[in-house]
Amino acid sequence: MSVSMMEPGGAGSGKRHGPGSQDFDLNLAPIIDCFVVLIAFVLASAAFLSIGILDAGIAAAGAASTSNSTPPPINIVVELKKSHQMEVKVTGKMNRTIPIAATKDAWNYEALTQQLAGLKSSFPAVSAATLQADDAVEYREVVQSMEVVRKTLPAVLLGGF
Amino acid sequence: MPKRRGFLRRGRQSEEMALQITSMADIFMILLVFLLKGYSTSVVNINPTQGLMLPEAHAAEQSVEALKVEIAIDSVLVEGMPITMLKNYKFDPTDRIANGTLKSLAPKFELERKRQFMIAKQNSDVKVDPRIMIIADHRVPYSTIKAVLASAAIHGYTDFKLATVRGE
């Protein structure tokens, strides 16, 4: 039995070509209807924004502690201050406070990365940092800073409370 | 009358015409397959309230199941239930306790924690979960975030997960 779907003059009609002919056309109209409705529903309920998760608690700290059982030689605290100024406070085997000035009314992330990379090269065992911020600093800026710190030190914890 | 004859002739010709919809069915099929492939099948469902804009982050992981705390423009919601109101993204100063935690959020966190403990007591397979997901607007000041995190931490929710929009 031969089935013709491409032949013009019958798609959607479903009728036979002749009394003795076994050629017939598939009726695609209901399938098209189903597809249109399905696509409309899928498009309406689709999420076009992908939501991700940033670890900022004990999971981040836990990841650091499992990789090396000994306590880190230094503790690093990155503090976001008013007017886009930052401070890197180092305690432990080294006690230092490194101020990072703003550049053109913006956070100087390049300088922060450089400072953190310097600390990381001096103390390779360090893999975590705590991020603190002034009350007026916006959440967006905190998340941005977390991302910058994570490039050098993968475990970033939120602190200051 | 000649006009009428012409109309009849056209009608007879159009009986033979039909739309070719096979190719359209093919296109719809491919479209449907692609849409279903990209469709999120995750159990975790995050629906931020209207007007809430999440901060953007590039290196973010997949979403996880945790207690959801939403910090919107004018309210804080725990598991979709409004718990306290905010004024210009800030808590009322009278809501704060000396240690930086919030009076209004404490009962809800306590209730959720008790519920977890009860479930864990009944079912040994279930463990008490310290995870909490913060779904906050990107304009919220850190003082508000800090107060929520402090209130959560005091009730045992110490594993903070920050919901972000994945950037390019």
Interface residues (C-beta under 8 A of the other chain):
Chain A: M5 M6 P8 G9 G10 A11 G12 S13 L28 A29 I31 I32 F35 V36 L38 I39 V42 L43 A46 A47 L49 S50 I51 G52 I53 L54 D55 A56 G57 I58 A59 L80 A133 D134 D135 A136 V137 E138 Y139 R140 V142 V143 Q144 M146 E147 R150 L158 G160 F161
Chain B: E16 M17 A18 L19 Q20 I21 T22 M24 A25 F28 M29 L31 L32 L35 L36 G38 Y39 S40 I46 L54 P55 E56 A57 H58 A59 A60 E61 Q62 S63 V64 G100 P130 R131 I132 M133 A136 D137 H138 R139 V140 P141 Y142 S143 I145 K146 A147 L149 A150 A153 T158 D159 F160 K161 L162 A163 T164 V165 R166
